[in-house]
Amino acid sequence: MLARVVIARVGGATLVEIADKLNVDGVPTPAGGARWYPSHLCRLLRTQDAREAIAALVNEQ
């Protein structure tokens, strides 16, 4: 799920767009919740794992 979020964000999707897509697809939050919010994604993208994934994708381009 982290990869999906990172790829979408690096591809130019907004946090609102990503949250909407995850909700439509029924992807649970890391805490097991049913609804994604842009603030969840903002926190997720600030984790070390996300930063490393973003750096790797940006360096590939």
PDB file of N, CA, C and O in Angstrom:
ATOM      1  N   MET A   1       0.817  -1.187   0.000  1.00  0.00           N
ATOM      2  CA  MET A   1       0.000   0.000   0.000  1.00  0.00           C
ATOM      3  C   MET A   1       0.862   1.252   0.000  1.00  0.00           C
ATOM      4  O   MET A   1       0.532   2.232  -0.668  1.00  0.00           O
ATOM      5  N   LEU A   2       1.963   1.230   0.742  1.00  0.00           N
ATOM      6  CA  LEU A   2       2.865   2.387   0.757  1.00  0.00           C
ATOM      7  C   LEU A   2       3.385   2.671  -0.644  1.00  0.00           C
ATOM      8  O   LEU A   2       3.435   3.826  -1.067  1.00  0.00           O
ATOM      9  N   ALA A   3       3.771   1.630  -1.359  1.00  0.00           N
ATOM     10  CA  ALA A   3       4.279   1.818  -2.721  1.00  0.00           C
ATOM     11  C   ALA A   3       3.220   2.466  -3.605  1.00  0.00           C
ATOM     12  O   ALA A   3       3.528   3.354  -4.401  1.00  0.00           O
ATOM     13  N   ARG A   4       2.000   2.032  -3.467  1.00  0.00           N
ATOM     14  CA  ARG A   4       0.902   2.595  -4.265  1.00  0.00           C
ATOM     15  C   ARG A   4       0.744   4.089  -3.999  1.00  0.00           C
ATOM     16  O   ARG A   4       0.579   4.877  -4.930  1.00  0.00           O
ATOM     17  N   VAL A   5       0.794   4.467  -2.742  1.00  0.00           N
ATOM     18  CA  VAL A   5       0.648   5.872  -2.365  1.00  0.00           C
ATOM     19  C   VAL A   5       1.829   6.687  -2.882  1.00  0.00           C
ATOM     20  O   VAL A   5       1.645   7.771  -3.437  1.00  0.00           O
ATOM     21  N   VAL A   6       3.032   6.171  -2.702  1.00  0.00           N
ATOM     22  CA  VAL A   6       4.236   6.883  -3.139  1.00  0.00           C
ATOM     23  C   VAL A   6       4.234   7.058  -4.651  1.00  0.00           C
ATOM     24  O   VAL A   6       4.516   8.148  -5.147  1.00  0.00           O
ATOM     25  N   ILE A   7       3.922   6.008  -5.383  1.00  0.00           N
ATOM     26  CA  ILE A   7       3.897   6.088  -6.849  1.00  0.00           C
ATOM     27  C   ILE A   7       2.866   7.116  -7.309  1.00  0.00           C
ATOM     28  O   ILE A   7       3.138   7.906  -8.213  1.00  0.00           O
ATOM     29  N   ALA A   8       1.699   7.109  -6.698  1.00  0.00           N
ATOM     30  CA  ALA A   8       0.663   8.075  -7.074  1.00  0.00           C
ATOM     31  C   ALA A   8       1.112   9.499  -6.783  1.00  0.00           C
ATOM     32  O   ALA A   8       0.900  10.403  -7.592  1.00  0.00           O
ATOM     33  N   ARG A   9       1.730   9.693  -5.627  1.00  0.00           N
ATOM     34  CA  ARG A   9       2.160  11.049  -5.243  1.00  0.00           C
ATOM     35  C   ARG A   9       3.275  11.548  -6.151  1.00  0.00           C
ATOM     36  O   ARG A   9       3.234  12.688  -6.614  1.00  0.00           O
ATOM     37  N   VAL A  10       4.267  10.707  -6.409  1.00  0.00           N
ATOM     38  CA  VAL A  10       5.364  11.098  -7.304  1.00  0.00           C
ATOM     39  C   VAL A  10       4.818  11.347  -8.711  1.00  0.00           C
ATOM     40  O   VAL A  10       5.348  12.176  -9.451  1.00  0.00           O
ATOM     41  N   GLY A  11       3.767  10.632  -9.070  1.00  0.00           N
ATOM     42  CA  GLY A  11       3.138  10.816 -10.376  1.00  0.00           C
ATOM     43  C   GLY A  11       2.296  12.072 -10.487  1.00  0.00           C
ATOM     44  O   GLY A  11       1.787  12.385 -11.563  1.00  0.00           O
ATOM     45  N   GLY A  12       2.141  12.799  -9.382  1.00  0.00           N
ATOM     46  CA  GLY A  12       1.438  14.075  -9.438  1.00  0.00           C
ATOM     47  C   GLY A  12       0.050  14.090  -8.826  1.00  0.00           C
ATOM     48  O   GLY A  12      -0.608  15.130  -8.834  1.00  0.00           O
ATOM     49  N   ALA A  13      -0.413  12.967  -8.296  1.00  0.00           N
ATOM     50  CA  ALA A  13      -1.742  12.934  -7.681  1.00  0.00           C
ATOM     51  C   ALA A  13      -1.738  13.729  -6.377  1.00  0.00           C
ATOM     52  O   ALA A  13      -0.753  13.732  -5.639  1.00  0.00           O
ATOM     53  N   THR A  14      -2.842  14.394  -6.110  1.00  0.00           N
ATOM     54  CA  THR A  14      -2.973  15.126  -4.847  1.00  0.00           C
ATOM     55  C   THR A  14      -3.321  14.146  -3.731  1.00  0.00           C
ATOM     56  O   THR A  14      -3.739  13.017  -3.991  1.00  0.00           O
ATOM     57  N   LEU A  15      -3.148  14.583  -2.497  1.00  0.00           N
ATOM     58  CA  LEU A  15      -3.503  13.737  -1.361  1.00  0.00           C
ATOM     59  C   LEU A  15      -4.997  13.431  -1.344  1.00  0.00           C
ATOM     60  O   LEU A  15      -5.402  12.335  -0.957  1.00  0.00           O
ATOM     61  N   VAL A  16      -5.809  14.382  -1.757  1.00  0.00           N
ATOM     62  CA  VAL A  16      -7.257  14.167  -1.827  1.00  0.00           C
ATOM     63  C   VAL A  16      -7.574  13.094  -2.864  1.00  0.00           C
ATOM     64  O   VAL A  16      -8.388  12.207  -2.609  1.00  0.00           O
ATOM     65  N   GLU A  17      -6.941  13.168  -4.022  1.00  0.00           N
ATOM     66  CA  GLU A  17      -7.172  12.167  -5.069  1.00  0.00           C
ATOM     67  C   GLU A  17      -6.758  10.772  -4.613  1.00  0.00           C
ATOM     68  O   GLU A  17      -7.469   9.797  -4.856  1.00  0.00           O
ATOM     69  N   ILE A  18      -5.614  10.683  -3.955  1.00  0.00           N
ATOM     70  CA  ILE A  18      -5.131   9.384  -3.478  1.00  0.00           C
ATOM     71  C   ILE A  18      -6.080   8.832  -2.415  1.00  0.00           C
ATOM     72  O   ILE A  18      -6.440   7.656  -2.459  1.00  0.00           O
ATOM     73  N   ALA A  19      -6.484   9.664  -1.469  1.00  0.00           N
ATOM     74  CA  ALA A  19      -7.406   9.222  -0.416  1.00  0.00           C
ATOM     75  C   ALA A  19      -8.725   8.751  -1.017  1.00  0.00           C
ATOM     76  O   ALA A  19      -9.255   7.715  -0.615  1.00  0.00           O
ATOM     77  N   ASP A  20      -9.252   9.497  -1.966  1.00  0.00           N
ATOM     78  CA  ASP A  20     -10.509   9.111  -2.614  1.00  0.00           C
ATOM     79  C   ASP A  20     -10.385   7.751  -3.288  1.00  0.00           C
ATOM     80  O   ASP A  20     -11.284   6.919  -3.171  1.00  0.00           O
ATOM     81  N   LYS A  21      -9.284   7.519  -3.992  1.00  0.00           N
ATOM     82  CA  LYS A  21      -9.082   6.246  -4.699  1.00  0.00           C
ATOM     83  C   LYS A  21      -8.951   5.087  -3.710  1.00  0.00           C
ATOM     84  O   LYS A  21      -9.526   4.021  -3.928  1.00  0.00           O
ATOM     85  N   LEU A  22      -8.200   5.289  -2.625  1.00  0.00           N
ATOM     86  CA  LEU A  22      -8.067   4.234  -1.616  1.00  0.00           C
ATOM     87  C   LEU A  22      -9.424   3.914  -0.989  1.00  0.00           C
ATOM     88  O   LEU A  22      -9.730   2.750  -0.733  1.00  0.00           O
ATOM     89  N   ASN A  23     -10.232   4.939  -0.742  1.00  0.00           N
ATOM     90  CA  ASN A  23     -11.567   4.724  -0.174  1.00  0.00           C
ATOM     91  C   ASN A  23     -12.464   3.970  -1.140  1.00  0.00           C
ATOM     92  O   ASN A  23     -13.170   3.047  -0.733  1.00  0.00           O
ATOM     93  N   VAL A  24     -12.449   4.346  -2.409  1.00  0.00           N
ATOM     94  CA  VAL A  24     -13.264   3.666  -3.421  1.00  0.00           C
ATOM     95  C   VAL A  24     -12.856   2.202  -3.538  1.00  0.00           C
ATOM     96  O   VAL A  24     -13.705   1.324  -3.695  1.00  0.00           O
ATOM     97  N   ASP A  25     -11.552   1.945  -3.462  1.00  0.00           N
ATOM     98  CA  ASP A  25     -11.047   0.575  -3.595  1.00  0.00           C
ATOM     99  C   ASP A  25     -11.169  -0.236  -2.306  1.00  0.00           C
ATOM    100  O   ASP A  25     -10.861  -1.428  -2.298  1.00  0.00           O
ATOM    101  N   GLY A  26     -11.611   0.391  -1.222  1.00  0.00           N
ATOM    102  CA  GLY A  26     -11.813  -0.320   0.035  1.00  0.00           C
ATOM    103  C   GLY A  26     -10.544  -0.722   0.757  1.00  0.00           C
ATOM    104  O   GLY A  26     -10.536  -1.698   1.508  1.00  0.00           O
ATOM    105  N   VAL A  27      -9.461   0.027   0.536  1.00  0.00           N
ATOM    106  CA  VAL A  27      -8.184  -0.275   1.189  1.00  0.00           C
ATOM    107  C   VAL A  27      -8.251   0.205   2.640  1.00  0.00           C
ATOM    108  O   VAL A  27      -8.511   1.383   2.883  1.00  0.00           O
ATOM    109  N   PRO A  28      -8.019  -0.696   3.615  1.00  0.00           N
ATOM    110  CA  PRO A  28      -8.052  -0.253   5.012  1.00  0.00           C
ATOM    111  C   PRO A  28      -6.832   0.588   5.360  1.00  0.00           C
ATOM    112  O   PRO A  28      -5.767   0.438   4.761  1.00  0.00           O
ATOM    113  N   THR A  29      -6.999   1.465   6.328  1.00  0.00           N
ATOM    114  CA  THR A  29      -5.870   2.269   6.811  1.00  0.00           C
ATOM    115  C   THR A  29      -4.926   1.366   7.600  1.00  0.00           C
ATOM    116  O   THR A  29      -5.311   0.257   7.970  1.00  0.00           O
ATOM    117  N   PRO A  30      -3.698   1.818   7.867  1.00  0.00           N
ATOM    118  CA  PRO A  30      -2.779   0.999   8.663  1.00  0.00           C
ATOM    119  C   PRO A  30      -3.338   0.628  10.044  1.00  0.00           C
ATOM    120  O   PRO A  30      -2.986  -0.413  10.599  1.00  0.00           O
ATOM    121  N   ALA A  31      -4.201   1.474  10.588  1.00  0.00           N
ATOM    122  CA  ALA A  31      -4.813   1.197  11.893  1.00  0.00           C
ATOM    123  C   ALA A  31      -6.074   0.338  11.767  1.00  0.00           C
ATOM    124  O   ALA A  31      -6.729   0.041  12.766  1.00  0.00           O
ATOM    125  N   GLY A  32      -6.409  -0.057  10.541  1.00  0.00           N
ATOM    126  CA  GLY A  32      -7.583  -0.891  10.327  1.00  0.00           C
ATOM    127  C   GLY A  32      -8.861  -0.123  10.076  1.00  0.00           C
ATOM    128  O   GLY A  32      -9.939  -0.712   9.999  1.00  0.00           O
ATOM    129  N   GLY A  33      -8.749   1.187   9.948  1.00  0.00           N
ATOM    130  CA  GLY A  33      -9.920   2.011   9.666  1.00  0.00           C
ATOM    131  C   GLY A  33     -10.406   1.839   8.237  1.00  0.00           C
ATOM    132  O   GLY A  33      -9.693   1.321   7.378  1.00  0.00           O
ATOM    133  N   ALA A  34     -11.626   2.280   8.002  1.00  0.00           N
ATOM    134  CA  ALA A  34     -12.234   2.115   6.690  1.00  0.00           C
ATOM    135  C   ALA A  34     -12.121   3.359   5.816  1.00  0.00           C
ATOM    136  O   ALA A  34     -12.404   3.292   4.620  1.00  0.00           O
ATOM    137  N   ARG A  35     -11.720   4.479   6.379  1.00  0.00           N
ATOM    138  CA  ARG A  35     -11.732   5.739   5.618  1.00  0.00           C
ATOM    139  C   ARG A  35     -10.376   6.412   5.676  1.00  0.00           C
ATOM    140  O   ARG A  35      -9.798   6.610   6.744  1.00  0.00           O
ATOM    141  N   TRP A  36      -9.881   6.759   4.487  1.00  0.00           N
ATOM    142  CA  TRP A  36      -8.626   7.507   4.356  1.00  0.00           C
ATOM    143  C   TRP A  36      -8.931   8.997   4.286  1.00  0.00           C
ATOM    144  O   TRP A  36      -9.937   9.416   3.712  1.00  0.00           O
ATOM    145  N   TYR A  37      -8.053   9.779   4.876  1.00  0.00           N
ATOM    146  CA  TYR A  37      -8.120  11.234   4.802  1.00  0.00           C
ATOM    147  C   TYR A  37      -6.760  11.741   4.336  1.00  0.00           C
ATOM    148  O   TYR A  37      -5.745  11.086   4.577  1.00  0.00           O
ATOM    149  N   PRO A  38      -6.723  12.891   3.676  1.00  0.00           N
ATOM    150  CA  PRO A  38      -5.433  13.439   3.245  1.00  0.00           C
ATOM    151  C   PRO A  38      -4.428  13.564   4.389  1.00  0.00           C
ATOM    152  O   PRO A  38      -3.228  13.388   4.177  1.00  0.00           O
ATOM    153  N   SER A  39      -4.901  13.866   5.591  1.00  0.00           N
ATOM    154  CA  SER A  39      -3.984  13.995   6.733  1.00  0.00           C
ATOM    155  C   SER A  39      -3.305  12.666   7.059  1.00  0.00           C
ATOM    156  O   SER A  39      -2.146  12.654   7.474  1.00  0.00           O
ATOM    157  N   HIS A  40      -4.011  11.544   6.877  1.00  0.00           N
ATOM    158  CA  HIS A  40      -3.393  10.224   7.072  1.00  0.00           C
ATOM    159  C   HIS A  40      -2.236  10.052   6.095  1.00  0.00           C
ATOM    160  O   HIS A  40      -1.154   9.594   6.464  1.00  0.00           O
ATOM    161  N   LEU A  41      -2.482  10.423   4.856  1.00  0.00           N
ATOM    162  CA  LEU A  41      -1.462  10.255   3.817  1.00  0.00           C
ATOM    163  C   LEU A  41      -0.275  11.172   4.055  1.00  0.00           C
ATOM    164  O   LEU A  41       0.869  10.791   3.806  1.00  0.00           O
ATOM    165  N   CYS A  42      -0.541  12.364   4.532  1.00  0.00           N
ATOM    166  CA  CYS A  42       0.538  13.305   4.831  1.00  0.00           C
ATOM    167  C   CYS A  42       1.470  12.712   5.879  1.00  0.00           C
ATOM    168  O   CYS A  42       2.691  12.765   5.729  1.00  0.00           O
ATOM    169  N   ARG A  43       0.898  12.148   6.938  1.00  0.00           N
ATOM    170  CA  ARG A  43       1.719  11.506   7.981  1.00  0.00           C
ATOM    171  C   ARG A  43       2.454  10.292   7.430  1.00  0.00           C
ATOM    172  O   ARG A  43       3.628  10.083   7.733  1.00  0.00           O
ATOM    173  N   LEU A  44       1.769   9.497   6.627  1.00  0.00           N
ATOM    174  CA  LEU A  44       2.377   8.300   6.042  1.00  0.00           C
ATOM    175  C   LEU A  44       3.569   8.660   5.165  1.00  0.00           C
ATOM    176  O   LEU A  44       4.603   7.994   5.214  1.00  0.00           O
ATOM    177  N   LEU A  45       3.429   9.706   4.369  1.00  0.00           N
ATOM    178  CA  LEU A  45       4.497  10.104   3.453  1.00  0.00           C
ATOM    179  C   LEU A  45       5.683  10.743   4.166  1.00  0.00           C
ATOM    180  O   LEU A  45       6.730  10.954   3.554  1.00  0.00           O
ATOM    181  N   ARG A  46       5.535  11.049   5.435  1.00  0.00           N
ATOM    182  CA  ARG A  46       6.650  11.611   6.209  1.00  0.00           C
ATOM    183  C   ARG A  46       7.483  10.534   6.904  1.00  0.00           C
ATOM    184  O   ARG A  46       8.494  10.850   7.531  1.00  0.00           O
ATOM    185  N   THR A  47       7.075   9.270   6.802  1.00  0.00           N
ATOM    186  CA  THR A  47       7.843   8.197   7.437  1.00  0.00           C
ATOM    187  C   THR A  47       9.149   7.973   6.683  1.00  0.00           C
ATOM    188  O   THR A  47       9.273   8.329   5.511  1.00  0.00           O
ATOM    189  N   GLN A  48      10.103   7.388   7.361  1.00  0.00           N
ATOM    190  CA  GLN A  48      11.409   7.126   6.746  1.00  0.00           C
ATOM    191  C   GLN A  48      11.273   6.189   5.551  1.00  0.00           C
ATOM    192  O   GLN A  48      11.919   6.404   4.525  1.00  0.00           O
ATOM    193  N   ASP A  49      10.445   5.153   5.666  1.00  0.00           N
ATOM    194  CA  ASP A  49      10.249   4.222   4.553  1.00  0.00           C
ATOM    195  C   ASP A  49       9.709   4.949   3.323  1.00  0.00           C
ATOM    196  O   ASP A  49      10.153   4.693   2.204  1.00  0.00           O
ATOM    197  N   ALA A  50       8.760   5.844   3.527  1.00  0.00           N
ATOM    198  CA  ALA A  50       8.189   6.588   2.410  1.00  0.00           C
ATOM    199  C   ALA A  50       9.221   7.525   1.802  1.00  0.00           C
ATOM    200  O   ALA A  50       9.307   7.642   0.580  1.00  0.00           O
ATOM    201  N   ARG A  51       9.996   8.187   2.632  1.00  0.00           N
ATOM    202  CA  ARG A  51      11.028   9.100   2.116  1.00  0.00           C
ATOM    203  C   ARG A  51      12.039   8.350   1.262  1.00  0.00           C
ATOM    204  O   ARG A  51      12.458   8.843   0.214  1.00  0.00           O
ATOM    205  N   GLU A  52      12.429   7.165   1.703  1.00  0.00           N
ATOM    206  CA  GLU A  52      13.384   6.368   0.927  1.00  0.00           C
ATOM    207  C   GLU A  52      12.771   5.913  -0.394  1.00  0.00           C
ATOM    208  O   GLU A  52      13.444   5.924  -1.424  1.00  0.00           O
ATOM    209  N   ALA A  53      11.501   5.515  -0.373  1.00  0.00           N
ATOM    210  CA  ALA A  53      10.827   5.091  -1.600  1.00  0.00           C
ATOM    211  C   ALA A  53      10.683   6.252  -2.573  1.00  0.00           C
ATOM    212  O   ALA A  53      10.876   6.080  -3.777  1.00  0.00           O
ATOM    213  N   ILE A  54      10.348   7.423  -2.068  1.00  0.00           N
ATOM    214  CA  ILE A  54      10.226   8.608  -2.920  1.00  0.00           C
ATOM    215  C   ILE A  54      11.569   8.951  -3.541  1.00  0.00           C
ATOM    216  O   ILE A  54      11.648   9.228  -4.738  1.00  0.00           O
ATOM    217  N   ALA A  55      12.620   8.937  -2.744  1.00  0.00           N
ATOM    218  CA  ALA A  55      13.958   9.250  -3.256  1.00  0.00           C
ATOM    219  C   ALA A  55      14.363   8.268  -4.343  1.00  0.00           C
ATOM    220  O   ALA A  55      14.939   8.669  -5.354  1.00  0.00           O
ATOM    221  N   ALA A  56      14.071   6.993  -4.149  1.00  0.00           N
ATOM    222  CA  ALA A  56      14.421   5.981  -5.150  1.00  0.00           C
ATOM    223  C   ALA A  56      13.663   6.216  -6.450  1.00  0.00           C
ATOM    224  O   ALA A  56      14.242   6.109  -7.531  1.00  0.00           O
ATOM    225  N   LEU A  57      12.381   6.535  -6.359  1.00  0.00           N
ATOM    226  CA  LEU A  57      11.589   6.779  -7.569  1.00  0.00           C
ATOM    227  C   LEU A  57      12.042   8.033  -8.298  1.00  0.00           C
ATOM    228  O   LEU A  57      12.127   8.044  -9.526  1.00  0.00           O
ATOM    229  N   VAL A  58      12.328   9.076  -7.558  1.00  0.00           N
ATOM    230  CA  VAL A  58      12.764  10.331  -8.174  1.00  0.00           C
ATOM    231  C   VAL A  58      14.114  10.142  -8.854  1.00  0.00           C
ATOM    232  O   VAL A  58      14.340  10.684  -9.936  1.00  0.00           O
ATOM    233  N   ASN A  59      15.004   9.387  -8.241  1.00  0.00           N
ATOM    234  CA  ASN A  59      16.324   9.148  -8.828  1.00  0.00           C
ATOM    235  C   ASN A  59      16.258   8.286 -10.076  1.00  0.00           C
ATOM    236  O   ASN A  59      17.144   8.371 -10.927  1.00  0.00           O
ATOM    237  N   GLU A  60      15.219   7.448 -10.206  1.00  0.00           N
ATOM    238  CA  GLU A  60      15.047   6.623 -11.403  1.00  0.00           C
ATOM    239  C   GLU A  60      14.640   7.467 -12.604  1.00  0.00           C
ATOM    240  O   GLU A  60      14.938   7.112 -13.744  1.00  0.00           O
ATOM    241  N   GLN A  61      13.967   8.575 -12.354  1.00  0.00           N
ATOM    242  CA  GLN A  61      13.417   9.384 -13.453  1.00  0.00           C
ATOM    243  C   GLN A  61      14.422  10.299 -14.029  1.00  0.00           C
ATOM    244  O   GLN A  61      14.116  11.045 -14.959  1.00  0.00           O
TER     245      GLN A  61
END
